[in-house]
Amino acid sequence: MEAAVSKSRKFVIRDWLMSYIFLLPAFGFFLVFVAYPMLRGIYISFFDYSLRNFDFIGFDNYVSLFHNETFLKSMRNTILLVVIAVPIVIVFSIFVAVNIYKMKEFSRSFFRGVFYLPAVSSVVSITVVWGWIYHPNYGILNYLTGMLGFEPISWLGDTRTALLAIIAVLITTSVGQPIILYVASLGNIPTSYIEAAEIDRATPWQIFLKIVWPMLMPTNLYVIVITTINTFQCFALIQLLTSGGPVYSTSTVMYGVYEQAFLLGHFGLASAMGILLAIVIGIISTIQFKYFGSDVEY
Amino acid sequence: MTSNAHLQRQPTIIRQKSKSSLKREWTPMKVLSTLLLLISTLVFIFPFYWIVTGAFKIQTVATAIPPEWFPLKPTVSNWLELFKNPIWRWTLNSFIISVVEMIAVCLVSSTAGYVLAKKVFPGRKIIFTMFIAAMALPKQVILVPLFTMLADFGWVNTYHGLILPAIGWPFGVFLMKQFSQTIPGELIEAAKMDGCSEIRLFSTIILPLLKPALGALAIFTFIASWNDYFSQLIMVRSTSMMTLPLGVSMMTTQSEFMTNYGVLMAGAALASVPMIAIFLIFQKAFTQGITMGAVKG
């Protein structure tokens, strides 16, 4: 059958043509609105491109970024955000998943729903309510810490706490999807493995380390990569809670791109920032793939 | 969490008594982790409780210390105040953008995903690799050039400026390709032997089979576009083109004296409720979609 079909040249070409027609809508939109802007982004990063100018300046944008203290601070904050938030998201998600995956369907969907809520509801709503919770005078957080005898803190107005306050909210919006993924992959682990280990008197901690954790590796890789990328892209939280302040202590590269391009009109410089960030994400993702991908066994 | 890990090394004597962990034992570790789970549940639910109750508090109550945990004298004044803004228009804008985007993404992703999974043609590998590479690349790189491009088209502050760029979504194509691979090839062959045209084959056989995946993709797209705050922020210029999240965020910066938390919470509730409702109704499809795109090595 296969051979007969492949013999008919006319049929094959018609099949190709049909495939291209089916592919065209998605691929066309992709080329115009994703692929082309990507290349154009690299191109305009070499220009002094603002509302008035469009002059080729080579690597000047990049050079000036490396001497720009605000940018370096934003890069440091961005990396801090990833280094702190991603491990917490992973550990917390696994903790929740391990605790809920054996539950009955109803309670399991209840908990999945609870932890997914902040991710699914509008980021603006989340941000607005946390802004109130963190408020130095009317915020409920200071009321609660005050009951424990602590002095009120301007959570978002203090350079020492602002980034941490943002990370806390970021974590609540990030754990939903990882929890769903971990619950699914825990369900895929054959119970016989665990029962066999229990007969051999393995402790729960040993079972986790020797059986569960290795089986979670493929999921870990995916979760780590998407959480890292999402953390790098975190924007609404910062724009609405602190606008990068106080004294740029919560400014990230993503926020910097917005500030340079859309508040100051420096499109070329903003593009260069975006590309530097892409390079950093690329490096980090590659390391993650190398490190976690090599452990993947089925 | 680390303290929990430490506690898991608890006495093995208890374990040895009954060998199956499927039995419920209230070991100290289990008590602690259940407690931790319940506390985090509270932390996650609290902001929503605060939004909903806050929406019915007058300003003096909302800013009272000690806080009023439950509005003793609920008021609808916040909602009346909220509706002095063009809330209906914003809600309508959000719905138009999200629904059109949802339908368009499902359509173009299903045809492309099917072809990438089931057809052999020159350039298939390169095209698929391009989609995958774009999925891993961050949005930041394209935001500025995309905006300047759309500005050149004169699309700033328009519906199509907000909708069209989001249609060629690599994740959608990827998801549909993953799912299309599970469709048995014999089915397609058999339909072709019966002289079924490609378009009929797709619409009467493939599309119905893709339904579960399409359902998940539809929810994903709807939520993603409703929450695409950055694009809305840079593309919208006039109050009448604002979306609901954007309108609510504007209220935080608008008031000259003090943020009116009651009104703000009413807006936040309105911006979140459609999403939460959709998620709760279609939780199953949604969960399937997430796992489909990722695990299943």
Interface residues (C-beta under 8 A of the other chain):
Chain A: M1 D15 W16 M18 S19 Y20 F22 L23 P25 A26 F27 G28 F29 F30 L31 V32 F33 V34 A35 Y36 P37 M38 R40 G41 I42 Y43 I44 Y49 V91 F92 F95 V96 N99 I100 K102 S109 F111 R112 G113 V114 F115 Y116 L117 P118 V120 S121 S122 V123 V124 S125 I126 T127 V128 V129 W130 G131 W132 I133 N137 Y138 I140 Y143 T172 Q177 I180 L181 A184 S185 N188 I194 E195 E198 I199 R201 T203 P204 W205 F208 P218 T219 Y222 V223 V225 I229 F232 Q233 F235 A236 Q239 L240 V253 M254 V257 Y258 A261 F262 F267 A270 S271 M273 G274 I275 L277 A278 I281 G282 S285 V296 Y298
Chain B: M1 T2 N4 A5 Q8 R9 T12 R15 Q16 K19 S20 S21 L22 M29 S33 T34 L36 L37 S40 T41 V43 F44 I45 P47 F48 W50 I51 G54 A62 T63 A64 I65 P66 P67 L107 V108 S109 T111 A112 Y114 V115 L116 K119 F121 P122 R124 I127 M130 F131 A134 A136 L137 P138 K139 Q140 V141 I142 L143 V144 P145 L146 F147 T148 M149 L164 P165 A166 I167 G168 P170 G172 V173 E189 E198 F202 I223 W226 N227 Y229 F230 L233 I234 L244 P245 L246 V248 S249 T252 T259 Y261 L264 M265 G267 A268 A269 A271 S272 M275 I276 F279 L280 Q283 T287 I290 T291 A294 V295 G297
